[in-house]
């Protein structure tokens, strides 16, 4: 009987669309440290499907066709990936050196993470974090209560 989900595949796996999947594979490796684990060519010779991993995380990607408009071309953010990494400050410097569009620099958050947000070559947003402390529920609620109202 087949294993569900398959071996080395998490139960939830984001599938990201890119106009140029090959360029995204190279860029995500260089900027964010992802490792390519699969590349399947499509009928036209471009990458039809790909998978990447970072520790125990997996992302899939592909191009849905010529009518697809990336977040960058569309002008709208469609999602945000939240990824835990080790050595957040080193990761930030690597992303910055590779040309990631930095939306926020590393900052300690009230919920115990140190994180930053960057945009990739096609406008997808990525939040990278390292969990640095375990605040109590009371500490988190106090921090939330001190925030200005949204909107």
FIKOLZA-1660 file (N, C-alpha, C; in steps of 0.1 Angstrom, whole numbers, plus 5000, padded with zeros to 4 digits):
% residues 151
   i   px   py   pz ch aa at
   1 5008 4988 5000  A  X  N
   1 5000 5000 5000  A  X CA
   1 5009 5012 5000  A  X  C
   2 5005 5022 4992  A  X  N
   2 5013 5035 4991  A  X CA
   2 5012 5043 5004  A  X  C
   3 5023 5049 5008  A  X  N
   3 5023 5058 5020  A  X CA
   3 5017 5071 5017  A  X  C
   4 5008 5076 5026  A  X  N
   4 5002 5089 5024  A  X CA
   4 5004 5098 5036  A  X  C
   5 5010 5109 5034  A  X  N
   5 5017 5114 5022  A  X CA
   5 5029 5106 5019  A  X  C
   6 5034 5108 5007  A  X  N
   6 5046 5101 5003  A  X CA
   6 5058 5104 5012  A  X  C
   7 5068 5095 5013  A  X  N
   7 5080 5097 5021  A  X CA
   7 5086 5110 5018  A  X  C
   8 5091 5117 5028  A  X  N
   8 5098 5130 5027  A  X CA
   8 5089 5141 5021  A  X  C
   9 5076 5139 5023  A  X  N
   9 5067 5150 5019  A  X CA
   9 5058 5154 5030  A  X  C
  10 5058 5167 5034  A  X  N
  10 5049 5171 5045  A  X CA
  10 5034 5170 5041  A  X  C
  11 5026 5170 5050  A  X  N
  11 5011 5170 5047  A  X CA
  11 5007 5182 5040  A  X  C
  12 5012 5194 5043  A  X  N
  12 5009 5206 5036  A  X CA
  12 5021 5211 5028  A  X  C
  13 5020 5213 5015  A  X  N
  13 5031 5217 5007  A  X CA
  13 5026 5228 4998  A  X  C
  14 5031 5240 5000  A  X  N
  14 5028 5251 4991  A  X CA
  14 5032 5248 4976  A  X  C
  15 5023 5252 4967  A  X  N
  15 5027 5251 4953  A  X CA
  15 5027 5265 4947  A  X  C
  16 5038 5270 4943  A  X  N
  16 5040 5284 4939  A  X CA
  16 5041 5284 4923  A  X  C
  17 5035 5294 4917  A  X  N
  17 5035 5296 4903  A  X CA
  17 5046 5306 4900  A  X  C
  18 5054 5303 4890  A  X  N
  18 5065 5312 4884  A  X CA
  18 5064 5312 4869  A  X  C
  19 5066 5324 4864  A  X  N
  19 5067 5325 4849  A  X CA
  19 5079 5317 4844  A  X  C
  20 5090 5318 4851  A  X  N
  20 5103 5312 4847  A  X CA
  20 5107 5303 4859  A  X  C
  21 5103 5291 4858  A  X  N
  21 5106 5281 4870  A  X CA
  21 5121 5279 4871  A  X  C
  22 5128 5277 4860  A  X  N
  22 5142 5275 4860  A  X CA
  22 5149 5286 4867  A  X  C
  23 5146 5299 4864  A  X  N
  23 5152 5310 4870  A  X CA
  23 5148 5310 4885  A  X  C
  24 5136 5307 4889  A  X  N
  24 5132 5307 4903  A  X CA
  24 5140 5296 4911  A  X  C
  25 5142 5285 4905  A  X  N
  25 5150 5274 4911  A  X CA
  25 5164 5279 4914  A  X  C
  26 5170 5285 4905  A  X  N
  26 5184 5290 4907  A  X CA
  26 5184 5302 4917  A  X  C
  27 5175 5311 4916  A  X  N
  27 5174 5322 4925  A  X CA
  27 5171 5318 4939  A  X  C
  28 5161 5310 4941  A  X  N
  28 5158 5305 4955  A  X CA
  28 5169 5298 4962  A  X  C
  29 5177 5291 4954  A  X  N
  29 5189 5284 4959  A  X CA
  29 5199 5294 4964  A  X  C
  30 5202 5304 4955  A  X  N
  30 5212 5313 4958  A  X CA
  30 5208 5323 4970  A  X  C
  31 5196 5328 4969  A  X  N
  31 5191 5338 4978  A  X CA
  31 5187 5333 4992  A  X  C
  32 5179 5322 4992  A  X  N
  32 5173 5317 5004  A  X CA
  32 5178 5304 5009  A  X  C
  33 5187 5297 5001  A  X  N
  33 5193 5285 5006  A  X CA
  33 5184 5272 5003  A  X  C
  34 5174 5273 4995  A  X  N
  34 5166 5261 4992  A  X CA
  34 5175 5252 4983  A  X  C
  35 5172 5239 4984  A  X  N
  35 5179 5229 4976  A  X CA
  35 5169 5222 4966  A  X  C
  36 5173 5222 4953  A  X  N
  36 5164 5215 4943  A  X CA
  36 5164 5200 4946  A  X  C
  37 5152 5195 4946  A  X  N
  37 5151 5180 4947  A  X CA
  37 5144 5173 4935  A  X  C
  38 5138 5181 4926  A  X  N
  38 5132 5175 4915  A  X CA
  38 5130 5186 4904  A  X  C
  39 5132 5183 4892  A  X  N
  39 5129 5192 4880  A  X CA
  39 5124 5183 4869  A  X  C
  40 5112 5185 4865  A  X  N
  40 5106 5178 4854  A  X CA
  40 5103 5187 4842  A  X  C
  41 5109 5184 4831  A  X  N
  41 5107 5193 4819  A  X CA
  41 5093 5191 4814  A  X  C
  42 5087 5202 4809  A  X  N
  42 5074 5202 4802  A  X CA
  42 5076 5199 4787  A  X  C
  43 5065 5198 4780  A  X  N
  43 5066 5195 4766  A  X CA
  43 5073 5205 4757  A  X  C
  44 5074 5217 4762  A  X  N
  44 5080 5228 4754  A  X CA
  44 5095 5229 4758  A  X  C
  45 5100 5221 4767  A  X  N
  45 5114 5222 4771  A  X CA
  45 5116 5230 4784  A  X  C
  46 5107 5238 4788  A  X  N
  46 5108 5246 4800  A  X CA
  46 5105 5237 4812  A  X  C
  47 5107 5241 4824  A  X  N
  47 5105 5233 4836  A  X CA
  47 5090 5233 4838  A  X  C
  48 5084 5221 4838  A  X  N
  48 5069 5220 4840  A  X CA
  48 5065 5218 4854  A  X  C
  49 5074 5212 4862  A  X  N
  49 5072 5210 4876  A  X CA
  49 5085 5209 4883  A  X  C
  50 5086 5214 4895  A  X  N
  50 5098 5213 4903  A  X CA
  50 5095 5213 4918  A  X  C
  51 5105 5207 4926  A  X  N
  51 5103 5207 4940  A  X CA
  51 5116 5211 4946  A  X  C
  52 5115 5218 4958  A  X  N
  52 5127 5223 4965  A  X CA
  52 5125 5219 4980  A  X  C
  53 5136 5218 4987  A  X  N
  53 5136 5215 5001  A  X CA
  53 5145 5224 5009  A  X  C
  54 5141 5227 5022  A  X  N
  54 5149 5234 5031  A  X CA
  54 5147 5227 5045  A  X  C
  55 5157 5220 5050  A  X  N
  55 5155 5212 5062  A  X CA
  55 5143 5202 5059  A  X  C
  56 5132 5203 5067  A  X  N
  56 5121 5194 5065  A  X CA
  56 5109 5200 5057  A  X  C
  57 5112 5212 5052  A  X  N
  57 5101 5219 5044  A  X CA
  57 5103 5216 5029  A  X  C
  58 5092 5216 5022  A  X  N
  58 5091 5213 5008  A  X CA
  58 5082 5224 5001  A  X  C
  59 5086 5229 4990  A  X  N
  59 5078 5237 4981  A  X CA
  59 5078 5230 4968  A  X  C
  60 5066 5231 4961  A  X  N
  60 5065 5227 4947  A  X CA
  60 5063 5240 4939  A  X  C
  61 5066 5239 4926  A  X  N
  61 5064 5250 4917  A  X CA
  61 5062 5246 4903  A  X  C
  62 5056 5255 4896  A  X  N
  62 5054 5253 4881  A  X CA
  62 5049 5265 4875  A  X  C
  63 5047 5265 4862  A  X  N
  63 5041 5276 4855  A  X CA
  63 5028 5272 4849  A  X  C
  64 5017 5279 4852  A  X  N
  64 5004 5274 4847  A  X CA
  64 5002 5278 4832  A  X  C
  65 5010 5285 4826  A  X  N
  65 5008 5288 4812  A  X CA
  65 5010 5303 4809  A  X  C
  66 5008 5306 4796  A  X  N
  66 5011 5320 4791  A  X CA
  66 5001 5330 4797  A  X  C
  67 4990 5326 4802  A  X  N
  67 4980 5336 4807  A  X CA
  67 4983 5340 4822  A  X  C
  68 4992 5332 4828  A  X  N
  68 4996 5335 4842  A  X CA
  68 5003 5348 4844  A  X  C
  69 4999 5356 4854  A  X  N
  69 5006 5368 4857  A  X CA
  69 5011 5367 4871  A  X  C
  70 5024 5368 4873  A  X  N
  70 5031 5367 4886  A  X CA
  70 5026 5379 4895  A  X  C
  71 5029 5377 4907  A  X  N
  71 5026 5388 4917  A  X CA
  71 5032 5401 4913  A  X  C
  72 5044 5400 4908  A  X  N
  72 5052 5412 4903  A  X CA
  72 5044 5419 4892  A  X  C
  73 5040 5412 4882  A  X  N
  73 5032 5418 4871  A  X CA
  73 5018 5422 4875  A  X  C
  74 5012 5414 4883  A  X  N
  74 4998 5417 4887  A  X CA
  74 4998 5429 4897  A  X  C
  75 5008 5431 4904  A  X  N
  75 5008 5442 4914  A  X CA
  75 5002 5439 4927  A  X  C
  76 4999 5426 4929  A  X  N
  76 4992 5422 4942  A  X CA
  76 5000 5410 4948  A  X  C
  77 5001 5410 4961  A  X  N
  77 5007 5399 4968  A  X CA
  77 4996 5388 4970  A  X  C
  78 4999 5376 4966  A  X  N
  78 4989 5365 4966  A  X CA
  78 4990 5357 4978  A  X  C
  79 5002 5356 4985  A  X  N
  79 5004 5348 4997  A  X CA
  79 5017 5352 5003  A  X  C
  80 5020 5347 5015  A  X  N
  80 5032 5349 5022  A  X CA
  80 5037 5335 5027  A  X  C
  81 5049 5331 5025  A  X  N
  81 5054 5319 5030  A  X CA
  81 5061 5322 5043  A  X  C
  82 5059 5315 5054  A  X  N
  82 5066 5317 5067  A  X CA
  82 5075 5305 5069  A  X  C
  83 5088 5307 5069  A  X  N
  83 5098 5297 5070  A  X CA
  83 5107 5298 5081  A  X  C
  84 5109 5288 5089  A  X  N
  84 5118 5288 5100  A  X CA
  84 5132 5284 5095  A  X  C
  85 5142 5292 5098  A  X  N
  85 5156 5289 5094  A  X CA
  85 5165 5290 5106  A  X  C
  86 5177 5285 5105  A  X  N
  86 5187 5286 5116  A  X CA
  86 5196 5299 5112  A  X  C
  87 5201 5305 5122  A  X  N
  87 5210 5317 5120  A  X CA
  87 5203 5328 5111  A  X  C
  88 5193 5333 5116  A  X  N
  88 5184 5343 5108  A  X CA
  88 5192 5355 5103  A  X  C
  89 5202 5360 5110  A  X  N
  89 5209 5372 5106  A  X CA
  89 5218 5368 5094  A  X  C
  90 5224 5356 5095  A  X  N
  90 5232 5351 5083  A  X CA
  90 5224 5349 5071  A  X  C
  91 5212 5343 5073  A  X  N
  91 5202 5341 5062  A  X CA
  91 5198 5354 5056  A  X  C
  92 5196 5364 5064  A  X  N
  92 5192 5377 5059  A  X CA
  92 5203 5383 5050  A  X  C
  93 5215 5382 5055  A  X  N
  93 5227 5387 5047  A  X CA
  93 5228 5380 5034  A  X  C
  94 5226 5367 5034  A  X  N
  94 5227 5359 5021  A  X CA
  94 5216 5364 5012  A  X  C
  95 5204 5365 5016  A  X  N
  95 5193 5370 5008  A  X CA
  95 5195 5384 5002  A  X  C
  96 5200 5393 5011  A  X  N
  96 5203 5406 5007  A  X CA
  96 5214 5407 4996  A  X  C
  97 5224 5399 4998  A  X  N
  97 5235 5398 4989  A  X CA
  97 5231 5393 4975  A  X  C
  98 5221 5384 4975  A  X  N
  98 5216 5378 4963  A  X CA
  98 5206 5387 4956  A  X  C
  99 5203 5398 4962  A  X  N
  99 5194 5408 4955  A  X CA
  99 5179 5407 4959  A  X  C
 100 5176 5400 4970  A  X  N
 100 5162 5399 4974  A  X CA
 100 5158 5413 4978  A  X  C
 101 5145 5416 4974  A  X  N
 101 5139 5429 4978  A  X CA
 101 5135 5428 4993  A  X  C
 102 5143 5434 5002  A  X  N
 102 5140 5434 5016  A  X CA
 102 5129 5443 5020  A  X  C
 103 5118 5437 5025  A  X  N
 103 5106 5445 5029  A  X CA
 103 5107 5449 5044  A  X  C
 104 5114 5441 5052  A  X  N
 104 5116 5444 5066  A  X CA
 104 5129 5437 5071  A  X  C
 105 5137 5443 5078  A  X  N
 105 5150 5438 5083  A  X CA
 105 5147 5429 5096  A  X  C
 106 5157 5420 5099  A  X  N
 106 5155 5412 5111  A  X CA
 106 5151 5420 5123  A  X  C
 107 5141 5415 5130  A  X  N
 107 5136 5422 5142  A  X CA
 107 5130 5411 5152  A  X  C
 108 5133 5414 5165  A  X  N
 108 5127 5405 5175  A  X CA
 108 5112 5408 5177  A  X  C
 109 5104 5397 5176  A  X  N
 109 5090 5399 5177  A  X CA
 109 5085 5394 5191  A  X  C
 110 5073 5399 5195  A  X  N
 110 5068 5397 5209  A  X CA
 110 5065 5382 5210  A  X  C
 111 5062 5375 5200  A  X  N
 111 5058 5360 5201  A  X CA
 111 5070 5351 5201  A  X  C
 112 5083 5357 5202  A  X  N
 112 5094 5348 5204  A  X CA
 112 5103 5346 5191  A  X  C
 113 5099 5351 5180  A  X  N
 113 5106 5349 5167  A  X CA
 113 5114 5361 5164  A  X  C
 114 5126 5359 5158  A  X  N
 114 5133 5370 5151  A  X CA
 114 5131 5368 5137  A  X  C
 115 5126 5378 5129  A  X  N
 115 5122 5375 5115  A  X CA
 115 5124 5387 5107  A  X  C
 116 5124 5384 5093  A  X  N
 116 5125 5395 5083  A  X CA
 116 5116 5391 5072  A  X  C
 117 5112 5400 5063  A  X  N
 117 5104 5397 5051  A  X CA
 117 5111 5402 5039  A  X  C
 118 5111 5393 5029  A  X  N
 118 5118 5396 5016  A  X CA
 118 5108 5392 5004  A  X  C
 119 5111 5398 4993  A  X  N
 119 5103 5395 4981  A  X CA
 119 5113 5388 4971  A  X  C
 120 5108 5377 4964  A  X  N
 120 5116 5371 4955  A  X CA
 120 5116 5377 4941  A  X  C
 121 5122 5371 4931  A  X  N
 121 5123 5377 4918  A  X CA
 121 5110 5378 4910  A  X  C
 122 5100 5372 4914  A  X  N
 122 5087 5374 4908  A  X CA
 122 5076 5380 4917  A  X  C
 123 5080 5385 4929  A  X  N
 123 5071 5392 4938  A  X CA
 123 5065 5384 4949  A  X  C
 124 5068 5371 4950  A  X  N
 124 5063 5363 4961  A  X CA
 124 5069 5368 4974  A  X  C
 125 5062 5369 4985  A  X  N
 125 5067 5374 4997  A  X CA
 125 5071 5362 5006  A  X  C
 126 5082 5363 5013  A  X  N
 126 5087 5352 5022  A  X CA
 126 5091 5359 5035  A  X  C
 127 5086 5353 5046  A  X  N
 127 5090 5357 5059  A  X CA
 127 5098 5346 5065  A  X  C
 128 5110 5349 5068  A  X  N
 128 5120 5340 5074  A  X CA
 128 5121 5343 5089  A  X  C
 129 5121 5332 5097  A  X  N
 129 5122 5334 5112  A  X CA
 129 5130 5324 5119  A  X  C
 130 5135 5328 5130  A  X  N
 130 5142 5319 5139  A  X CA
 130 5136 5321 5153  A  X  C
 131 5131 5310 5159  A  X  N
 131 5125 5311 5172  A  X CA
 131 5136 5312 5182  A  X  C
 132 5135 5323 5190  A  X  N
 132 5146 5327 5199  A  X CA
 132 5143 5326 5213  A  X  C
 133 5130 5327 5216  A  X  N
 133 5125 5326 5230  A  X CA
 133 5111 5321 5231  A  X  C
 134 5107 5316 5243  A  X  N
 134 5093 5311 5245  A  X CA
 134 5086 5320 5254  A  X  C
 135 5079 5331 5250  A  X  N
 135 5072 5340 5259  A  X CA
 135 5059 5332 5264  A  X  C
 136 5055 5336 5275  A  X  N
 136 5043 5330 5281  A  X CA
 136 5031 5336 5274  A  X  C
 137 5019 5329 5275  A  X  N
 137 5007 5335 5269  A  X CA
 137 5004 5349 5275  A  X  C
 138 5007 5351 5288  A  X  N
 138 5004 5364 5294  A  X CA
 138 5013 5375 5288  A  X  C
 139 5026 5372 5285  A  X  N
 139 5035 5381 5279  A  X CA
 139 5030 5385 5265  A  X  C
 140 5026 5375 5258  A  X  N
 140 5021 5378 5244  A  X CA
 140 5008 5386 5244  A  X  C
 141 4999 5383 5253  A  X  N
 141 4987 5391 5254  A  X CA
 141 4990 5405 5258  A  X  C
 142 4999 5407 5268  A  X  N
 142 5003 5421 5272  A  X CA
 142 5008 5429 5260  A  X  C
 143 5016 5422 5252  A  X  N
 143 5022 5429 5240  A  X CA
 143 5011 5432 5230  A  X  C
 144 5001 5423 5228  A  X  N
 144 4990 5426 5219  A  X CA
 144 4982 5438 5224  A  X  C
 145 4979 5438 5237  A  X  N
 145 4971 5448 5243  A  X CA
 145 4978 5462 5241  A  X  C
 146 4991 5463 5240  A  X  N
 146 4998 5476 5238  A  X CA
 146 4999 5480 5224  A  X  C
 147 4994 5472 5215  A  X  N
 147 4995 5476 5200  A  X CA
 147 4984 5486 5197  A  X  C
 148 4987 5495 5188  A  X  N
 148 4977 5504 5183  A  X CA
 148 4966 5496 5175  A  X  C
 149 4954 5501 5175  A  X  N
 149 4944 5495 5167  A  X CA
 149 4947 5494 5152  A  X  C
 150 4943 5483 5146  A  X  N
 150 4946 5482 5131  A  X CA
 150 4935 5489 5123  A  X  C
 151 4939 5493 5112  A  X  N
 151 4930 5499 5103  A  X CA
 151 4931 5514 5103  A  X  C
% end
